[in-house]
Amino acid sequence: MKDFLFAAIVNGVVFIAWFILLIKNKSQGWQAIKIGFRTIFDMLPIILIIISLLGIVSSFVNPNQISNYLGDRSGIKGFLFISVISSFLQIPGIIAFPIAATLLKSGAAISTVAVFACASTMSSVLTLPLEIKYLGKKLPIIRIGLTYIICVIVGLLTGLILHLL
């Protein structure tokens, strides 16, 4: 029910904004609506693939395994493991966030999920050779290092804040 309420509120705000835009400027309003629907239909195949892959993977992976390796009992090992692994990934948010939600529902610690979501979308080591080619060594290495450190801090702070609440 909580997820439905959140989606209803977000969609309600979007529809109100579209309605206001239609009143203020009809051509821009219709253009925004067309772009919105085109975006939804363009994203639909990837969303269906993500949902299918999450279903398949979750049928093979036992939630106890996720809890053991990435949950609160795993301690700093699970946190560091997922932070390093996810920093090698280049995952768009539309894919990373459903994976993060599945990890959380399967028993992963909130700090581990936060560092996964942050590092997998921001800190890609795989793009390092291309960045070095065009930007030199110094800037890409600083970017990846700082991004990784920030992702670890975000994960730790998320876990700490939610633990205190």
DSSP file (Angstrom, degrees, kcal/mol; ACC not computed):
  #  RESIDUE AA STRUCTURE BP1 BP2  ACC     N-H-->O    O-->H-N    N-H-->O    O-->H-N    TCO  KAPPA ALPHA  PHI   PSI    X-CA   Y-CA   Z-CA
    1    1 A M     >        0   0    0      0, 0.0     4,-2.5     0, 0.0     5,-0.2   0.000 360.0 360.0 360.0 -38.0    0.0    0.0    0.0
    2    2 A K  H  >  +     0   0    0      1,-0.2     4,-2.2     2,-0.2     5,-0.2   0.901 360.0  48.4 -62.5 -42.0    2.9    2.3    0.8
    3    3 A D  H  > S+     0   0    0      2,-0.2     4,-2.4     1,-0.2    -1,-0.2   0.895 111.5  50.0 -65.3 -40.4    4.4    1.9   -2.6
    4    4 A F  H  > S+     0   0    0      2,-0.2     4,-2.6     1,-0.2    -2,-0.2   0.915 110.3  49.9 -63.9 -42.8    1.1    2.5   -4.3
    5    5 A L  H  X S+     0   0    0     -4,-2.5     4,-2.3     2,-0.2    -2,-0.2   0.915 111.0  49.0 -63.0 -43.6    0.6    5.7   -2.3
    6    6 A F  H  X S+     0   0    0     -4,-2.2     4,-2.6     2,-0.2     5,-0.2   0.935 113.0  47.0 -61.1 -47.0    4.0    7.0   -3.2
    7    7 A A  H  X S+     0   0    0     -4,-2.4     4,-2.7     1,-0.2     5,-0.3   0.894 111.5  51.6 -62.7 -39.7    3.5    6.3   -6.9
    8    8 A A  H  X S+     0   0    0     -4,-2.6     4,-2.2     2,-0.2    -1,-0.2   0.901 111.2  47.5 -64.6 -40.2    0.0    7.9   -6.8
    9    9 A I  H  X S+     0   0    0     -4,-2.3     4,-2.4     2,-0.2    -2,-0.2   0.942 113.9  46.5 -66.6 -47.3    1.5   11.1   -5.2
   10   10 A V  H  X S+     0   0    0     -4,-2.6     4,-2.1     1,-0.2    -2,-0.2   0.938 115.8  45.2 -61.4 -47.3    4.4   11.3   -7.6
   11   11 A N  H  X S+     0   0    0     -4,-2.7     4,-2.7     1,-0.2    -1,-0.2   0.876 110.8  54.7 -65.6 -36.2    2.1   10.7  -10.6
   12   12 A G  H  X S+     0   0    0     -4,-2.2     4,-2.3    -5,-0.3    -1,-0.2   0.915 107.8  49.0 -61.3 -43.4   -0.4   13.2   -9.2
   13   13 A V  H  X S+     0   0    0     -4,-2.4     4,-2.4     2,-0.2    -2,-0.2   0.904 111.7  49.9 -62.8 -41.7    2.2   15.9   -9.0
   14   14 A V  H  X S+     0   0    0     -4,-2.1     4,-2.6     2,-0.2    -2,-0.2   0.933 111.4  47.6 -63.7 -45.9    3.3   15.2  -12.6
   15   15 A F  H  X S+     0   0    0     -4,-2.7     4,-2.4     2,-0.2    -1,-0.2   0.878 111.6  50.5 -64.9 -37.2   -0.2   15.4  -13.9
   16   16 A I  H  X S+     0   0    0     -4,-2.3     4,-2.6     2,-0.2    -1,-0.2   0.916 110.7  49.5 -65.0 -42.4   -0.9   18.6  -12.0
   17   17 A A  H  X S+     0   0    0     -4,-2.4     4,-2.4     2,-0.2    -2,-0.2   0.912 111.7  48.7 -63.0 -41.8    2.3   20.1  -13.4
   18   18 A W  H  X S+     0   0    0     -4,-2.6     4,-2.6     2,-0.2    -2,-0.2   0.917 111.0  50.6 -61.8 -43.0    1.2   19.0  -16.9
   19   19 A F  H  X S+     0   0    0     -4,-2.4     4,-2.0     2,-0.2    -2,-0.2   0.918 110.9  47.9 -62.4 -44.1   -2.2   20.5  -16.4
   20   20 A I  H  X S+     0   0    0     -4,-2.6     4,-2.4     1,-0.2    -1,-0.2   0.911 112.0  50.1 -62.5 -42.5   -0.7   23.9  -15.2
   21   21 A L  H  X S+     0   0    0     -4,-2.4     4,-3.2     1,-0.2     8,-0.4   0.892 108.4  52.9 -63.6 -39.3    1.6   23.9  -18.2
   22   22 A L  H  < S+     0   0    0     -4,-2.6    -1,-0.2     1,-0.2    -2,-0.2   0.888 111.0  47.1 -62.1 -38.8   -1.3   23.2  -20.6
   23   23 A I  H  < S+     0   0    0     -4,-2.0     3,-0.3    -5,-0.2    -2,-0.2   0.912 117.8  41.5 -68.5 -42.4   -3.2   26.2  -19.1
   24   24 A K  H  < S+     0   0    0     -4,-2.4     2,-0.3     1,-0.3    -2,-0.2   0.909 137.1   3.4 -73.7 -42.6   -0.2   28.5  -19.3
   25   25 A N     X  -     0   0    0     -4,-3.2     4,-2.5    -5,-0.2    -1,-0.3  -0.817  61.3-166.2-150.4 102.3    1.1   27.4  -22.8
   26   26 A K  H  > S+     0   0    0     -2,-0.3     4,-2.7    -3,-0.3     5,-0.3   0.890  88.7  50.1 -59.8 -44.2   -0.9   24.8  -24.8
   27   27 A S  H  > S+     0   0    0      1,-0.2     4,-2.1     2,-0.2    -1,-0.2   0.932 114.5  43.2 -65.6 -44.5    1.8   24.1  -27.3
   28   28 A Q  H  > S+     0   0    0      2,-0.2     4,-2.5     1,-0.2    -1,-0.2   0.881 113.2  54.4 -66.3 -36.6    4.5   23.5  -24.7
   29   29 A G  H  X S+     0   0    0     -4,-2.5     4,-2.2    -8,-0.4    -2,-0.2   0.939 110.9  43.5 -61.8 -48.2    2.1   21.5  -22.6
   30   30 A W  H  X S+     0   0    0     -4,-2.7     4,-2.6     1,-0.2    -1,-0.2   0.869 112.7  53.4 -65.7 -35.8    1.2   19.1  -25.5
   31   31 A Q  H  X S+     0   0    0     -4,-2.1     4,-2.5    -5,-0.3    -2,-0.2   0.914 109.1  49.1 -64.2 -41.6    4.9   18.9  -26.4
   32   32 A A  H  X S+     0   0    0     -4,-2.5     4,-2.6     2,-0.2    -2,-0.2   0.904 111.4  49.3 -63.4 -41.6    5.7   17.9  -22.8
   33   33 A I  H  X S+     0   0    0     -4,-2.2     4,-2.6     2,-0.2     5,-0.2   0.924 111.6  48.6 -63.8 -44.5    2.9   15.3  -22.8
   34   34 A K  H  X S+     0   0    0     -4,-2.6     4,-2.5     1,-0.2    -2,-0.2   0.922 113.1  47.4 -61.5 -44.5    4.1   13.8  -26.1
   35   35 A I  H  X S+     0   0    0     -4,-2.5     4,-2.5     2,-0.2    -2,-0.2   0.909 111.7  51.8 -64.0 -41.5    7.7   13.7  -24.9
   36   36 A G  H  X S+     0   0    0     -4,-2.6     4,-2.2     2,-0.2    -2,-0.2   0.936 113.0  42.8 -60.5 -48.2    6.6   12.0  -21.6
   37   37 A F  H  X S+     0   0    0     -4,-2.6     4,-2.5     2,-0.2    -1,-0.2   0.882 113.1  52.6 -68.0 -37.3    4.6    9.3  -23.4
   38   38 A R  H  X S+     0   0    0     -4,-2.5     4,-2.2    -5,-0.2    -1,-0.2   0.912 110.2  49.5 -62.3 -41.0    7.4    8.7  -25.9
   39   39 A T  H  X S+     0   0    0     -4,-2.5     4,-2.2     2,-0.2    -2,-0.2   0.912 109.7  51.1 -63.8 -43.1    9.8    8.3  -23.0
   40   40 A I  H  X S+     0   0    0     -4,-2.2     4,-1.4     1,-0.2    -2,-0.2   0.940 113.2  44.5 -59.8 -47.2    7.5    5.9  -21.3
   41   41 A F  H  < S+     0   0    0     -4,-2.5    -1,-0.2     1,-0.2    -2,-0.2   0.826 112.6  51.9 -69.7 -30.6    7.2    3.7  -24.4
   42   42 A D  H  < S+     0   0    0     -4,-2.2     4,-0.4    -5,-0.2    -1,-0.2   0.857 114.4  43.3 -70.2 -34.2   10.9    3.9  -25.2
   43   43 A M  H  X S+     0   0    0     -4,-2.2     4,-2.3     1,-0.2     5,-0.2   0.677  92.2  86.2 -84.2 -18.3   11.7    2.8  -21.6
   44   44 A L  H  X S+     0   0    0     -4,-1.4     4,-2.4     1,-0.2     5,-0.2   0.875  86.3  50.5 -55.4 -45.8    9.1    0.0  -21.5
   45   45 A P  H  > S+     0   0    0      0, 0.0     4,-2.2     0, 0.0    -1,-0.2   0.927 112.9  46.0 -60.8 -42.7   11.2   -2.7  -23.1
   46   46 A I  H  > S+     0   0    0     -4,-0.4     4,-2.5     1,-0.2    -2,-0.2   0.875 111.6  52.3 -68.6 -34.9   14.1   -2.2  -20.8
   47   47 A I  H  X S+     0   0    0     -4,-2.3     4,-2.5     2,-0.2    -1,-0.2   0.919 110.1  48.4 -65.3 -42.5   11.8   -2.1  -17.7
   48   48 A L  H  X S+     0   0    0     -4,-2.4     4,-2.2    -5,-0.2    -2,-0.2   0.888 111.6  50.1 -64.6 -38.3   10.3   -5.4  -18.8
   49   49 A I  H  X S+     0   0    0     -4,-2.2     4,-3.0    -5,-0.2     5,-0.2   0.921 110.8  49.7 -64.1 -43.5   13.7   -6.9  -19.2
   50   50 A I  H  X S+     0   0    0     -4,-2.5     4,-2.8     2,-0.2     5,-0.2   0.935 111.4  48.0 -61.1 -47.2   14.8   -5.7  -15.8
   51   51 A I  H  X S+     0   0    0     -4,-2.5     4,-2.0     1,-0.2    -1,-0.2   0.907 113.8  48.1 -61.5 -41.6   11.7   -7.1  -14.1
   52   52 A S  H  X S+     0   0    0     -4,-2.2     4,-2.4     2,-0.2    -2,-0.2   0.934 112.8  47.2 -64.3 -46.6   12.2  -10.4  -15.9
   53   53 A L  H  X S+     0   0    0     -4,-3.0     4,-3.0     1,-0.2     5,-0.3   0.901 111.0  51.6 -63.4 -40.9   15.9  -10.6  -15.0
   54   54 A L  H  X S+     0   0    0     -4,-2.8     4,-2.5    -5,-0.2    -1,-0.2   0.901 110.7  49.4 -62.4 -39.6   15.2   -9.7  -11.4
   55   55 A G  H  X S+     0   0    0     -4,-2.0     4,-1.1    -5,-0.2    -2,-0.2   0.918 113.6  45.3 -64.2 -43.6   12.6  -12.5  -11.3
   56   56 A I  H  X S+     0   0    0     -4,-2.4     4,-0.9     2,-0.2     3,-0.4   0.942 115.7  45.6 -65.7 -47.9   15.0  -15.0  -12.8
   57   57 A V  H >X S+     0   0    0     -4,-3.0     4,-2.2     1,-0.2     3,-0.9   0.905 110.1  54.1 -63.6 -41.7   17.9  -14.1  -10.5
   58   58 A S  H 3< S+     0   0    0     -4,-2.5    -1,-0.2    -5,-0.3    -2,-0.2   0.752 103.5  57.3 -68.3 -21.2   15.8  -14.0   -7.4
   59   59 A S  H 3< S+     0   0    0     -4,-1.1    -1,-0.3    -3,-0.4    -2,-0.2   0.754 113.1  40.0 -77.5 -22.7   14.6  -17.5   -8.1
   60   60 A F  H << S+     0   0    0     -3,-0.9     2,-0.5    -4,-0.9    -2,-0.2   0.761 106.4  69.9 -92.8 -28.9   18.2  -18.8   -8.1
   61   61 A V  S  < S-     0   0    0     -4,-2.2    -1,-0.1    -5,-0.1     3,-0.0  -0.802  77.3-137.6 -99.1 126.3   19.6  -16.7   -5.2
   62   62 A N    >>  -     0   0    0     -2,-0.5     4,-1.7     1,-0.1     3,-0.9  -0.626  12.4-133.2 -79.3 133.0   18.4  -17.6   -1.7
   63   63 A P  H 3> S+     0   0    0      0, 0.0     4,-2.5     0, 0.0     5,-0.2   0.807 107.7  60.8 -57.1 -28.3   17.5  -14.6    0.5
   64   64 A N  H 3> S+     0   0    0      2,-0.2     4,-2.5     1,-0.2     5,-0.2   0.874 102.0  52.0 -65.5 -35.9   19.5  -16.2    3.2
   65   65 A Q  H <> S+     0   0    0     -3,-0.9     4,-2.7     2,-0.2     5,-0.3   0.929 110.6  46.9 -65.0 -44.3   22.6  -16.1    1.0
   66   66 A I  H  X>S+     0   0    0     -4,-1.7     4,-3.0     1,-0.2     5,-0.5   0.920 113.2  49.5 -62.3 -43.0   22.1  -12.4    0.4
   67   67 A S  H  X5S+     0   0    0     -4,-2.5     4,-1.3    39,-0.4     7,-0.4   0.897 113.2  46.7 -63.0 -40.6   21.5  -11.8    4.1
   68   68 A N  H  <5S+     0   0    0     -4,-2.5    -2,-0.2     2,-0.2    -1,-0.2   0.910 122.9  32.6 -68.1 -42.5   24.7  -13.8    5.0
   69   69 A Y  H  <5S+     0   0    0     -4,-2.7    -2,-0.2    -5,-0.2    -3,-0.2   0.780 138.1  17.3 -87.9 -28.2   27.0  -12.1    2.4
   70   70 A L  H  <5S+     0   0    0     -4,-3.0    39,-2.5    -5,-0.3    42,-0.2   0.414 103.2  96.1-125.8  -0.5   25.5   -8.6    2.3
   71   71 A G  S >X<S-     0   0    0     -4,-1.3     3,-1.1    -5,-0.5     4,-0.5  -0.058  93.9 -83.4 -82.7-173.6   23.3   -8.3    5.5
   72   72 A D  G >4 S+     0   0    0     35,-0.3     3,-0.9     1,-0.3    -4,-0.1   0.818 126.1  60.6 -61.6 -31.5   24.2   -6.8    8.9
   73   73 A R  G 34 S+     0   0    0     -6,-0.4    -1,-0.3     1,-0.2    -5,-0.1   0.741  92.7  65.6 -69.5 -22.2   25.8  -10.1    9.9
   74   74 A S  G X> S-     0   0    0     -3,-1.1     3,-0.9    -7,-0.4     4,-0.5   0.748  86.7-171.4 -73.2 -21.4   28.4   -9.8    7.1
   75   75 A G  H <X  -     0   0    0     -3,-0.9     4,-1.3    -4,-0.5     3,-0.3  -0.313  56.6 -20.3  67.7-147.7   29.9   -6.7    8.7
   76   76 A I  H 3> S+     0   0    0      1,-0.2     4,-2.9     2,-0.2     5,-0.3   0.750 130.4  68.0 -70.5 -24.7   32.4   -4.6    6.9
   77   77 A K  H <> S+     0   0    0     -3,-0.9     4,-2.5     2,-0.2    -1,-0.2   0.939 103.3  42.7 -61.8 -47.2   33.4   -7.5    4.5
   78   78 A G  H  X S+     0   0    0     -4,-0.5     4,-2.4    -3,-0.3     5,-0.2   0.893 114.7  51.5 -65.2 -39.8   30.0   -7.4    2.8
   79   79 A F  H  X S+     0   0    0     -4,-1.3     4,-1.9     2,-0.2    -2,-0.2   0.943 114.3  41.7 -62.2 -49.9   30.0   -3.7    2.6
   80   80 A L  H  X S+     0   0    0     -4,-2.9     4,-2.3     2,-0.2     5,-0.2   0.877 112.7  55.6 -67.2 -37.5   33.5   -3.5    1.1
   81   81 A F  H  X S+     0   0    0     -4,-2.5     4,-2.6    -5,-0.3     5,-0.2   0.958 112.0  41.0 -58.7 -52.1   32.8   -6.4   -1.3
   82   82 A I  H  X S+     0   0    0     -4,-2.4     4,-2.5     1,-0.2    -1,-0.2   0.841 113.1  54.9 -69.0 -31.5   29.7   -4.8   -2.8
   83   83 A S  H  X S+     0   0    0     -4,-1.9     4,-1.1    -5,-0.2    -1,-0.2   0.907 112.9  41.9 -68.2 -39.6   31.4   -1.3   -2.9
   84   84 A V  H  X S+     0   0    0     -4,-2.3     4,-0.6     2,-0.2    -2,-0.2   0.943 117.1  46.8 -70.8 -47.5   34.3   -2.7   -4.9
   85   85 A I  H >< S+     0   0    0     -4,-2.6     3,-1.2    -5,-0.2     4,-0.4   0.931 113.7  47.9 -60.4 -46.5   32.2   -4.9   -7.2
   86   86 A S  H >< S+     0   0    0     -4,-2.5     3,-0.7     1,-0.3    -1,-0.2   0.747 101.3  64.5 -71.1 -21.6   29.7   -2.2   -7.9
   87   87 A S  H 3< S+     0   0    0     -4,-1.1    38,-2.1     1,-0.2    39,-0.3   0.699 100.3  53.6 -72.9 -16.1   32.4    0.4   -8.6
   88   88 A F  T << S+     0   0    0     -3,-1.2    -1,-0.2    -4,-0.6     2,-0.2   0.570  97.7  84.3 -88.6 -10.5   33.4   -1.8  -11.6
   89   89 A L    <   -     0   0    0     -3,-0.7     2,-0.5    -4,-0.4    36,-0.1  -0.589  62.7-155.9 -91.1 153.3   29.9   -1.7  -13.0
   90   90 A Q        +     0   0    0     -2,-0.2    31,-0.2    34,-0.1    30,-0.1  -0.827  31.2 163.2-125.2  90.2   28.3    1.0  -15.1
   91   91 A I        -     0   0    0     29,-2.6    -2,-0.0    -2,-0.5     2,-0.0  -0.929  35.9-127.1-115.4 127.7   24.6    0.6  -14.4
   92   92 A P    >>  -     0   0    0      0, 0.0     4,-2.7     0, 0.0     3,-1.7  -0.365  29.6-112.3 -65.6 153.5   22.0    3.3  -15.2
   93   93 A G  H 3> S+     0   0    0      1,-0.3     4,-2.4     2,-0.2    28,-0.1   0.822 114.5  65.5 -56.8 -34.5   19.8    4.3  -12.3
   94   94 A I  H 34 S+     0   0    0      1,-0.2    -1,-0.3     2,-0.2   -44,-0.0   0.753 115.0  31.1 -63.5 -22.2   16.8    2.7  -13.9
   95   95 A I  H <> S+     0   0    0     -3,-1.7     4,-1.6     2,-0.1    -2,-0.2   0.798 117.8  54.0 -98.8 -41.0   18.4   -0.7  -13.6
   96   96 A A  H  X S+     0   0    0     -4,-2.7     4,-2.6     1,-0.2    -3,-0.2   0.881 104.4  53.9 -64.9 -40.0   20.5   -0.1  -10.4
   97   97 A F  H  X S+     0   0    0     -4,-2.4     4,-2.4     2,-0.2    -1,-0.2   0.902 107.9  47.4 -69.9 -41.2   17.6    1.0   -8.2
   98   98 A P  H  > S+     0   0    0      0, 0.0     4,-2.2     0, 0.0    -1,-0.2   0.895 113.8  50.0 -63.4 -35.8   15.3   -2.0   -8.8
   99   99 A I  H  X S+     0   0    0     -4,-1.6     4,-2.5     2,-0.2    -2,-0.2   0.922 110.4  50.1 -64.6 -42.2   18.3   -4.2   -8.1
  100  100 A A  H  X S+     0   0    0     -4,-2.6     4,-2.4     1,-0.2    -1,-0.2   0.902 109.8  50.6 -61.9 -41.2   19.0   -2.3   -4.9
  101  101 A A  H  X S+     0   0    0     -4,-2.4     4,-2.5     2,-0.2    -1,-0.2   0.900 110.4  49.6 -63.6 -40.2   15.3   -2.7   -3.9
  102  102 A T  H  X S+     0   0    0     -4,-2.2     4,-1.4     2,-0.2    -2,-0.2   0.909 110.6  49.9 -65.4 -41.9   15.5   -6.4   -4.5
  103  103 A L  H  <>S+     0   0    0     -4,-2.5     5,-2.5     2,-0.2     4,-0.3   0.924 111.5  49.0 -60.5 -43.9   18.7   -6.7   -2.5
  104  104 A L  H ><5S+     0   0    0     -4,-2.4     3,-1.3     1,-0.2    -2,-0.2   0.919 111.3  48.3 -63.3 -44.8   17.1   -4.7    0.4
  105  105 A K  H 3<5S+     0   0    0     -4,-2.5    -1,-0.2     1,-0.3    -2,-0.2   0.749 108.2  57.2 -67.3 -23.1   14.0   -6.9    0.4
  106  106 A S  T 3<5S-     0   0    0     -4,-1.4   -39,-0.4    -5,-0.2    -1,-0.3   0.448 130.0 -88.2 -89.7  -0.1   16.2  -10.0    0.3
  107  107 A G  T < 5S+     0   0    0     -3,-1.3   -35,-0.3    -4,-0.3    -3,-0.2   0.518  74.1 147.1 112.4   5.1   18.0   -9.1    3.5
  108  108 A A      < -     0   0    0     -5,-2.5   -37,-0.3    -6,-0.2    -1,-0.3  -0.440  56.0-100.9 -71.0 149.0   21.0   -6.9    2.5
  109  109 A A     >  -     0   0    0    -39,-2.5     4,-2.3     1,-0.1     5,-0.2  -0.382  25.1-122.3 -68.7 148.0   21.9   -4.2    4.9
  110  110 A I  H  > S+     0   0    0      1,-0.2     4,-2.5     2,-0.2     5,-0.2   0.861 112.9  52.8 -62.0 -36.7   20.7   -0.7    4.1
  111  111 A S  H  > S+     0   0    0      2,-0.2     4,-2.3     1,-0.2    -1,-0.2   0.888 109.5  49.2 -66.7 -37.2   24.3    0.7    4.1
  112  112 A T  H  > S+     0   0    0    -42,-0.2     4,-2.0     2,-0.2    -2,-0.2   0.906 112.2  47.7 -66.5 -42.2   25.3   -2.0    1.6
  113  113 A V  H  X S+     0   0    0     -4,-2.3     4,-2.7     2,-0.2    -2,-0.2   0.896 111.4  51.5 -65.3 -40.5   22.4   -1.3   -0.6
  114  114 A A  H  X S+     0   0    0     -4,-2.5     4,-2.3     1,-0.2     5,-0.2   0.920 111.0  46.3 -64.3 -43.9   23.1    2.5   -0.5
  115  115 A V  H  X S+     0   0    0     -4,-2.3     4,-2.7     2,-0.2     5,-0.3   0.868 112.5  52.1 -68.5 -33.8   26.8    2.0   -1.4
  116  116 A F  H  X S+     0   0    0     -4,-2.0     4,-2.6     2,-0.2     5,-0.3   0.960 111.8  44.9 -62.3 -51.1   25.7   -0.4   -4.3
  117  117 A A  H  X S+     0   0    0     -4,-2.7     4,-0.9     1,-0.2    -2,-0.2   0.897 118.9  43.3 -61.5 -41.0   23.2    2.1   -5.7
  118  118 A C  H  X S+     0   0    0     -4,-2.3     4,-1.7    -5,-0.2     5,-0.4   0.959 118.4  40.9 -70.3 -52.5   25.7    5.0   -5.4
  119  119 A A  H  X S+     0   0    0     -4,-2.7     4,-1.7     1,-0.2    -2,-0.2   0.868 111.9  54.4 -69.3 -36.8   28.8    3.3   -6.7
  120  120 A S  H  < S+     0   0    0     -4,-2.6   -29,-2.6    -5,-0.3    -1,-0.2   0.772 117.1  37.2 -71.4 -22.9   27.2    1.3   -9.5
  121  121 A T  H  < S+     0   0    0     -4,-0.9    -1,-0.2    -3,-0.4    -2,-0.2   0.691 131.2  24.3 -97.6 -20.5   25.7    4.5  -11.0
  122  122 A M  H  < S+     0   0    0     -4,-1.7     2,-0.9     1,-0.2    -3,-0.2   0.768 111.2  56.8-114.6 -34.5   28.6    7.0  -10.3
  123  123 A S     <  +     0   0    0     -4,-1.7     2,-0.7    -5,-0.4   -34,-0.2  -0.729  57.9 168.4-113.3  84.6   31.9    5.2  -10.0
  124  124 A S    >   -     0   0    0     -2,-0.9     3,-0.5     1,-0.2   -36,-0.2  -0.852  17.1-177.1-101.8 114.7   32.8    3.2  -13.1
  125  125 A V  G >  S+     0   0    0    -38,-2.1     3,-1.6    -2,-0.7   -37,-0.2   0.745  79.4  72.9 -74.6 -24.3   36.3    1.9  -13.3
  126  126 A L  G 3  S+     0   0    0    -39,-0.3     4,-0.3     1,-0.3    -1,-0.2   0.762  93.6  52.5 -64.9 -24.8   35.5    0.4  -16.7
  127  127 A T  G <> S+     0   0    0     -3,-0.5     4,-2.5     1,-0.2    -1,-0.3   0.498  82.8  97.4 -87.1  -2.7   35.5    3.9  -18.3
  128  128 A L  H <> S+     0   0    0     -3,-1.6     4,-2.8     1,-0.2     5,-0.2   0.893  78.6  51.5 -56.0 -47.4   38.9    4.7  -16.9
  129  129 A P  H  > S+     0   0    0      0, 0.0     4,-2.0     0, 0.0    -1,-0.2   0.910 112.8  46.2 -59.0 -40.8   40.9    3.9  -20.0
  130  130 A L  H  > S+     0   0    0     -4,-0.3     4,-1.7     2,-0.2     5,-0.2   0.913 113.5  48.7 -66.3 -42.5   38.7    6.0  -22.2
  131  131 A E  H  X S+     0   0    0     -4,-2.5     4,-3.0     1,-0.2     5,-0.3   0.901 110.8  50.5 -64.4 -40.5   38.8    8.9  -19.7
  132  132 A I  H  X S+     0   0    0     -4,-2.8     4,-1.8    -5,-0.2    -1,-0.2   0.890 106.9  56.2 -63.5 -39.2   42.6    8.7  -19.5
  133  133 A K  H  < S+     0   0    0     -4,-2.0    -1,-0.2    -5,-0.2    -2,-0.2   0.901 121.6  26.0 -59.3 -42.5   42.9    8.7  -23.3
  134  134 A Y  H  < S+     0   0    0     -4,-1.7    -2,-0.2     2,-0.1    -1,-0.2   0.739 134.4  29.8 -96.8 -24.9   41.0   12.0  -23.6
  135  135 A L  H  < S-     0   0    0     -4,-3.0     4,-0.5     1,-0.3    -3,-0.2   0.459 103.2-116.4-115.4  -3.3   41.6   13.7  -20.2
  136  136 A G     <  -     0   0    0     -4,-1.8    -1,-0.3    -5,-0.3    -2,-0.1  -0.291  39.7 -72.8  86.6 178.3   45.0   12.4  -19.1
  137  137 A K  S  > S+     0   0    0      2,-0.1     4,-1.8     1,-0.1     5,-0.2   0.884 117.5  60.2 -80.5 -39.4   45.7   10.3  -16.1
  138  138 A K  H  > S+     0   0    0      1,-0.2     4,-2.3     2,-0.2     5,-0.2   0.927 103.0  45.3 -62.6 -54.3   45.3   12.7  -13.2
  139  139 A L  H  > S+     0   0    0     -4,-0.5     4,-2.7     1,-0.2    -1,-0.2   0.917 114.2  46.1 -61.8 -49.1   41.7   13.9  -13.6
  140  140 A P  H  > S+     0   0    0      0, 0.0     4,-2.8     0, 0.0     5,-0.2   0.896 113.8  49.3 -63.0 -38.1   40.0   10.5  -14.2
  141  141 A I  H  X S+     0   0    0     -4,-1.8     4,-2.5     2,-0.2    -2,-0.2   0.911 113.0  46.9 -67.4 -40.6   41.9    8.9  -11.3
  142  142 A I  H  X S+     0   0    0     -4,-2.3     4,-3.0    -5,-0.2     5,-0.3   0.924 113.1  50.3 -63.3 -43.7   41.0   11.7   -9.0
  143  143 A R  H  X S+     0   0    0     -4,-2.7     4,-2.5    -5,-0.2    -2,-0.2   0.936 113.6  43.5 -61.0 -47.7   37.4   11.5  -10.1
  144  144 A I  H  X S+     0   0    0     -4,-2.8     4,-2.5     2,-0.2     5,-0.2   0.920 115.9  48.5 -66.1 -43.0   37.1    7.7   -9.6
  145  145 A G  H  X S+     0   0    0     -4,-2.5     4,-2.4    -5,-0.2    -2,-0.2   0.942 115.3  42.9 -62.6 -48.4   38.9    7.9   -6.2
  146  146 A L  H  X S+     0   0    0     -4,-3.0     4,-2.8     1,-0.2     5,-0.2   0.901 114.0  51.6 -65.8 -40.3   36.8   10.8   -4.9
  147  147 A T  H  X S+     0   0    0     -4,-2.5     4,-2.5    -5,-0.3    -1,-0.2   0.922 110.8  48.2 -62.4 -43.4   33.6    9.2   -6.3
  148  148 A Y  H  X S+     0   0    0     -4,-2.5     4,-2.4     2,-0.2    -2,-0.2   0.929 112.6  48.3 -62.7 -45.4   34.4    5.9   -4.6
  149  149 A I  H  X S+     0   0    0     -4,-2.4     4,-2.4     1,-0.2    -2,-0.2   0.922 112.2  49.1 -61.7 -43.9   35.2    7.6   -1.3
  150  150 A I  H  X S+     0   0    0     -4,-2.8     4,-2.8     1,-0.2    -1,-0.2   0.902 110.2  51.6 -63.1 -40.9   31.9    9.6   -1.5
  151  151 A C  H  X S+     0   0    0     -4,-2.5     4,-2.5     2,-0.2    -1,-0.2   0.906 110.3  48.2 -63.1 -41.7   29.9    6.5   -2.2
  152  152 A V  H  X S+     0   0    0     -4,-2.4     4,-2.6     2,-0.2    -2,-0.2   0.919 112.6  48.8 -64.2 -43.4   31.4    4.7    0.8
  153  153 A I  H  X S+     0   0    0     -4,-2.4     4,-3.0     2,-0.2     5,-0.2   0.913 110.7  50.8 -62.6 -42.6   30.7    7.7    3.0
  154  154 A V  H  X S+     0   0    0     -4,-2.8     4,-2.5     2,-0.2    -2,-0.2   0.928 111.9  47.6 -60.4 -45.5   27.1    7.8    1.6
  155  155 A G  H  X S+     0   0    0     -4,-2.5     4,-2.2     2,-0.2    -2,-0.2   0.928 114.6  45.4 -61.4 -46.2   26.6    4.1    2.4
  156  156 A L  H  X S+     0   0    0     -4,-2.6     4,-2.7     1,-0.2    -2,-0.2   0.920 114.7  47.5 -65.2 -44.2   28.1    4.4    5.9
  157  157 A L  H  X S+     0   0    0     -4,-3.0     4,-3.1     2,-0.2     5,-0.3   0.888 110.3  52.7 -65.8 -38.2   26.1    7.6    6.7
  158  158 A T  H  X S+     0   0    0     -4,-2.5     4,-2.4    -5,-0.2     5,-0.2   0.940 112.6  44.8 -61.6 -46.4   22.9    6.0    5.4
  159  159 A G  H  X S+     0   0    0     -4,-2.2     4,-1.9    -5,-0.2    -2,-0.2   0.915 115.4  47.8 -62.5 -43.6   23.4    3.0    7.6
  160  160 A L  H  X S+     0   0    0     -4,-2.7     4,-2.2     2,-0.2    -2,-0.2   0.937 113.2  46.5 -63.9 -48.5   24.3    5.2   10.6
  161  161 A I  H  X S+     0   0    0     -4,-3.1     4,-1.6     1,-0.2    -2,-0.2   0.929 115.2  45.6 -62.7 -45.8   21.3    7.5   10.2
  162  162 A L  H  < S+     0   0    0     -4,-2.4    -1,-0.2    -5,-0.3    -2,-0.2   0.818 111.3  53.7 -69.1 -28.8   18.8    4.7    9.7
  163  163 A H  H  < S+     0   0    0     -4,-1.9    -1,-0.2    -5,-0.2    -2,-0.2   0.878 109.1  48.7 -69.2 -37.4   20.3    2.8   12.7
  164  164 A L  H  <        0   0    0     -4,-2.2    -2,-0.2     1,-0.3    -1,-0.2   0.799 360.0 360.0 -72.7 -28.1   19.9    5.9   14.9
  165  165 A L     <        0   0    0     -4,-1.6    -1,-0.3    -5,-0.2    -2,-0.2   0.488 360.0 360.0 -76.1 360.0   16.3    6.3   13.8
